[in-house]
Each structure stands twice: as structure tokens, then as C-alpha cells.
Amino acid sequence: CRTMRPCVEDGPPEYGGRHVAREVRGLADAGWGRENLGMKLASATIGNCGTLLREYMTHLRVERGLRPLSCEAYLRDLEMFAEFLEGGGSGCVGAKTFLSAVQDDVSGFMQHLREHGVQSRSIARKLSCVRGFYKWLLMDKRVTRDPTVNIESPSSWKVLPKSLAESEVSEMLARTGAAARAADASGAALRDHA
């Protein structure tokens, strides 16, 4: 139905007639993101969704104290979600905005990422970003419901700790014993042997 980064020259009127996500990405690509992303975005004029993204970036930089690269990562995740919504969200019928998104749109976005081979850890990070954005929108009273409320984060593989071989354990115990029996044994050596 749509690709990850649709090539759209003109968008619907609620986006100010421009493809907002691409315009915001253009600001970040032009070097605006690394030094002072929140402040530079605040001076740009890019429509309704762009205004929301600008204000959220300012919130992240000023109130939450995030570093510029973290803000840039949040911006990339949110603009990817904005592009998905601009393509019609989960229903592919008409463009949507951040304010009109529903739970099916967020679920559809996650499914869209899975279909394009995005790892579950990355999907969980993007979902966390979208959740934070909607939490901010709720606190700012711009939306009345959070479309991310009942969506579970994708499970990721748990990495088990590497175990030692029996010979490695014996060698380690022998070394600590020898260090503890030395005439000039430190307190740490005695502790390690105990």
C-alpha cells in the first residue's frame, strides 16, 4: 500500500501543503540536528504536525534535558510515524495526523515495520518514542485519548550469560588461592579467595 518513505511533493492542507516529515528530516539532514536541534526547529515554519514536532523537540531538550543526538533519534522515529500516517495509517484511506491517529494506526505502524524487516528491539524503541510523544500530547491537553495505551511492546530475545568451563573455574580459584597465601596479600586478595 505504501513504502517506508513515500515520495510525495504536496500533502494535504493540514500539513501546510507540504510533506512535513520530509521537510523536518531535511532540517536535520542539513546539519540542524546535531548542534541544537530543538532551537533550530523552533524557528522553522512547517505546518501543524511540524509545529507539534518542534514543540516536542523543545520539550525534550529543555524540560527533559536530552542530548541533541537523542532528540534527533526521537525526531527520526516520529517522522517515520508521521509518514505512515500521511499515507493513510492502517486503513490506507486518506491522510491522518498525529491528533487523529487511533490504536489501529499504531498497531499498523508496528506491523509495517515488521514487514520491512525491522528488528523487534528497534520496533520497541520506536513504540516507546511514540508513547512518550502521546503522553506529552495528553499532558498538554491536545488529545483526549492515547492510541498507544493497550499496545504491547514486542518481545525481544533474552541473551543468556556466558558460562565458564570447569577448567576455567579451577584455574581462577587456584589463582585467588595463591594470591591470598602470599606474604604481602592484600585485603582484596583475601576477600577474593574467601
DRENVEXZA-405745 format. One record per residue (C-alpha): x, y, z; residue in three letters. Coordinates in steps of 0.05 Angstrom, whole numbers. Example, Ala and Ser with C-alpha at 12.3 -4.5 7.8 and 13.67 -1.06 7.14 Angstrom:
BEGIN
<atom u="246" v="-90" w="156" r="ala"/>
<atom u="273" v="-21" w="143" r="ser"/>
% end
This chain:
BEGIN
<atom u="0" v="0" w="0" r="cys"/>
<atom u="57" v="48" w="17" r="arg"/>
<atom u="132" v="48" w="24" r="thr"/>
<atom u="174" v="67" w="84" r="met"/>
<atom u="190" v="136" w="56" r="arg"/>
<atom u="137" v="156" w="5" r="pro"/>
<atom u="158" v="208" w="-46" r="cys"/>
<atom u="103" v="260" w="-41" r="val"/>
<atom u="113" v="331" w="-65" r="glu"/>
<atom u="48" v="362" w="-39" r="asp"/>
<atom u="10" v="339" w="22" r="gly"/>
<atom u="-60" v="352" w="48" r="pro"/>
<atom u="-79" v="422" w="73" r="pro"/>
<atom u="-70" v="405" w="147" r="glu"/>
<atom u="4" v="396" w="133" r="tyr"/>
<atom u="10" v="466" w="104" r="gly"/>
<atom u="11" v="437" w="33" r="gly"/>
<atom u="80" v="407" w="43" r="arg"/>
<atom u="107" v="339" w="61" r="his"/>
<atom u="122" v="356" w="134" r="val"/>
<atom u="162" v="294" w="153" r="ala"/>
<atom u="209" v="303" w="94" r="arg"/>
<atom u="216" v="377" w="109" r="glu"/>
<atom u="233" v="364" w="182" r="val"/>
<atom u="282" v="309" w="160" r="arg"/>
<atom u="313" v="360" w="112" r="gly"/>
<atom u="326" v="406" w="170" r="leu"/>
<atom u="360" v="351" w="209" r="ala"/>
<atom u="400" v="328" w="148" r="asp"/>
<atom u="423" v="400" w="134" r="ala"/>
<atom u="461" v="399" w="200" r="gly"/>
<atom u="407" v="430" w="242" r="trp"/>
<atom u="400" v="368" w="286" r="gly"/>
<atom u="468" v="356" w="315" r="arg"/>
<atom u="484" v="422" w="348" r="glu"/>
<atom u="418" v="450" w="373" r="asn"/>
<atom u="360" v="411" w="343" r="leu"/>
<atom u="305" v="438" w="389" r="gly"/>
<atom u="322" v="511" w="380" r="met"/>
<atom u="332" v="508" w="304" r="lys"/>
<atom u="267" v="470" w="294" r="leu"/>
<atom u="231" v="523" w="335" r="ala"/>
<atom u="249" v="575" w="283" r="ser"/>
<atom u="223" v="536" w="223" r="ala"/>
<atom u="153" v="543" w="195" r="thr"/>
<atom u="127" v="475" w="172" r="ile"/>
<atom u="53" v="468" w="187" r="gly"/>
<atom u="11" v="436" w="242" r="asn"/>
<atom u="48" v="370" w="251" r="cys"/>
<atom u="114" v="406" w="244" r="gly"/>
<atom u="93" v="453" w="299" r="thr"/>
<atom u="78" v="393" w="344" r="leu"/>
<atom u="145" v="362" w="329" r="leu"/>
<atom u="181" v="428" w="341" r="arg"/>
<atom u="147" v="438" w="408" r="glu"/>
<atom u="161" v="366" w="428" r="tyr"/>
<atom u="234" v="372" w="409" r="met"/>
<atom u="238" v="435" w="452" r="thr"/>
<atom u="205" v="397" w="509" r="his"/>
<atom u="256" v="341" w="503" r="leu"/>
<atom u="315" v="388" w="501" r="arg"/>
<atom u="293" v="439" w="553" r="val"/>
<atom u="249" v="403" w="602" r="glu"/>
<atom u="276" v="332" w="598" r="arg"/>
<atom u="348" v="353" w="585" r="gly"/>
<atom u="361" v="303" w="528" r="leu"/>
<atom u="423" v="309" w="487" r="arg"/>
<atom u="418" v="332" w="414" r="pro"/>
<atom u="432" v="263" w="385" r="leu"/>
<atom u="377" v="232" w="428" r="ser"/>
<atom u="329" v="286" w="403" r="cys"/>
<atom u="350" v="271" w="332" r="glu"/>
<atom u="334" v="197" w="342" r="ala"/>
<atom u="266" v="215" w="371" r="tyr"/>
<atom u="253" v="261" w="312" r="leu"/>
<atom u="270" v="207" w="262" r="arg"/>
<atom u="223" v="157" w="296" r="asp"/>
<atom u="166" v="208" w="298" r="leu"/>
<atom u="175" v="230" w="227" r="glu"/>
<atom u="173" v="157" w="205" r="met"/>
<atom u="106" v="150" w="242" r="phe"/>
<atom u="83" v="216" w="211" r="ala"/>
<atom u="99" v="189" w="141" r="glu"/>
<atom u="60" v="125" w="157" r="phe"/>
<atom u="0" v="168" w="179" r="leu"/>
<atom u="6" v="213" w="118" r="glu"/>
<atom u="-1" v="151" w="75" r="gly"/>
<atom u="-68" v="137" w="109" r="gly"/>
<atom u="-47" v="99" w="171" r="gly"/>
<atom u="-72" v="29" w="179" r="ser"/>
<atom u="-132" v="38" w="132" r="gly"/>
<atom u="-96" v="70" w="72" r="cys"/>
<atom u="-156" v="116" w="63" r="val"/>
<atom u="-138" v="190" w="67" r="gly"/>
<atom u="-82" v="222" w="106" r="ala"/>
<atom u="-83" v="226" w="182" r="lys"/>
<atom u="-48" v="270" w="232" r="thr"/>
<atom u="-17" v="256" w="299" r="phe"/>
<atom u="-81" v="284" w="331" r="leu"/>
<atom u="-128" v="238" w="292" r="ser"/>
<atom u="-88" v="173" w="299" r="ala"/>
<atom u="-122" v="114" w="333" r="val"/>
<atom u="-97" v="49" w="363" r="gln"/>
<atom u="-103" v="12" w="296" r="asp"/>
<atom u="-55" v="63" w="265" r="asp"/>
<atom u="-2" v="50" w="318" r="val"/>
<atom u="-11" v="-26" w="311" r="ser"/>
<atom u="-9" v="-19" w="235" r="gly"/>
<atom u="55" v="21" w="240" r="phe"/>
<atom u="87" v="-34" w="282" r="met"/>
<atom u="64" v="-86" w="232" r="gln"/>
<atom u="90" v="-44" w="175" r="his"/>
<atom u="159" v="-42" w="208" r="leu"/>
<atom u="158" v="-118" w="219" r="arg"/>
<atom u="141" v="-128" w="145" r="glu"/>
<atom u="201" v="-86" w="126" r="his"/>
<atom u="249" v="-128" w="168" r="gly"/>
<atom u="258" v="-81" w="226" r="val"/>
<atom u="283" v="-117" w="288" r="gln"/>
<atom u="238" v="-123" w="349" r="ser"/>
<atom u="285" v="-81" w="392" r="arg"/>
<atom u="281" v="-24" w="343" r="ser"/>
<atom u="205" v="-30" w="339" r="ile"/>
<atom u="202" v="-28" w="415" r="ala"/>
<atom u="245" v="35" w="415" r="arg"/>
<atom u="201" v="69" w="363" r="lys"/>
<atom u="138" v="49" w="402" r="leu"/>
<atom u="170" v="78" w="465" r="ser"/>
<atom u="183" v="143" w="428" r="cys"/>
<atom u="111" v="147" w="402" r="val"/>
<atom u="85" v="131" w="472" r="arg"/>
<atom u="126" v="188" w="501" r="gly"/>
<atom u="100" v="235" w="448" r="phe"/>
<atom u="27" v="218" w="462" r="tyr"/>
<atom u="39" v="223" w="537" r="lys"/>
<atom u="64" v="294" w="525" r="trp"/>
<atom u="4" v="309" w="480" r="leu"/>
<atom u="-43" v="284" w="536" r="leu"/>
<atom u="-8" v="326" w="589" r="met"/>
<atom u="-12" v="386" w="543" r="asp"/>
<atom u="-87" v="371" w="532" r="lys"/>
<atom u="-80" v="367" w="456" r="arg"/>
<atom u="-111" v="298" w="452" r="val"/>
<atom u="-163" v="265" w="496" r="thr"/>
<atom u="-141" v="193" w="487" r="arg"/>
<atom u="-75" v="157" w="479" r="asp"/>
<atom u="-74" v="109" w="419" r="pro"/>
<atom u="-13" v="72" w="449" r="thr"/>
<atom u="-48" v="53" w="514" r="val"/>
<atom u="-64" v="-21" w="502" r="asn"/>
<atom u="-7" v="-37" w="454" r="ile"/>
<atom u="44" v="-86" w="480" r="glu"/>
<atom u="117" v="-76" w="464" r="ser"/>
<atom u="146" v="-131" w="420" r="pro"/>
<atom u="185" v="-183" w="458" r="ser"/>
<atom u="259" v="-188" w="445" r="ser"/>
<atom u="306" v="-246" w="454" r="trp"/>
<atom u="337" v="-251" w="522" r="lys"/>
<atom u="412" v="-263" w="519" r="val"/>
<atom u="436" v="-314" w="570" r="leu"/>
<atom u="501" v="-301" w="606" r="pro"/>
<atom u="562" v="-339" w="581" r="lys"/>
<atom u="582" v="-394" w="629" r="ser"/>
<atom u="653" v="-413" w="647" r="leu"/>
<atom u="682" v="-482" w="633" r="ala"/>
<atom u="702" v="-525" w="693" r="glu"/>
<atom u="776" v="-516" w="677" r="ser"/>
<atom u="769" v="-440" w="676" r="glu"/>
<atom u="735" v="-441" w="744" r="val"/>
<atom u="790" v="-486" w="774" r="ser"/>
<atom u="845" v="-440" w="745" r="glu"/>
<atom u="810" v="-378" w="773" r="met"/>
<atom u="804" v="-409" w="843" r="leu"/>
<atom u="877" v="-431" w="841" r="ala"/>
<atom u="900" v="-360" w="824" r="arg"/>
<atom u="859" v="-328" w="880" r="thr"/>
<atom u="885" v="-381" w="930" r="gly"/>
<atom u="958" v="-367" w="911" r="ala"/>
<atom u="947" v="-292" w="916" r="ala"/>
<atom u="915" v="-300" w="985" r="ala"/>
<atom u="972" v="-344" w="1012" r="arg"/>
<atom u="1026" v="-294" w="992" r="ala"/>
<atom u="1062" v="-259" w="1048" r="ala"/>
<atom u="1041" v="-190" w="1024" r="asp"/>
<atom u="969" v="-209" w="1009" r="ala"/>
<atom u="921" v="-150" w="1005" r="ser"/>
<atom u="852" v="-148" w="1035" r="gly"/>
<atom u="822" v="-154" w="965" r="ala"/>
<atom u="862" v="-218" w="952" r="ala"/>
<atom u="837" v="-248" w="1018" r="leu"/>
<atom u="766" v="-228" w="1000" r="arg"/>
<atom u="770" v="-257" w="930" r="asp"/>
<atom u="795" v="-324" w="958" r="his"/>
<atom u="741" v="-328" w="1011" r="ala"/>
% end
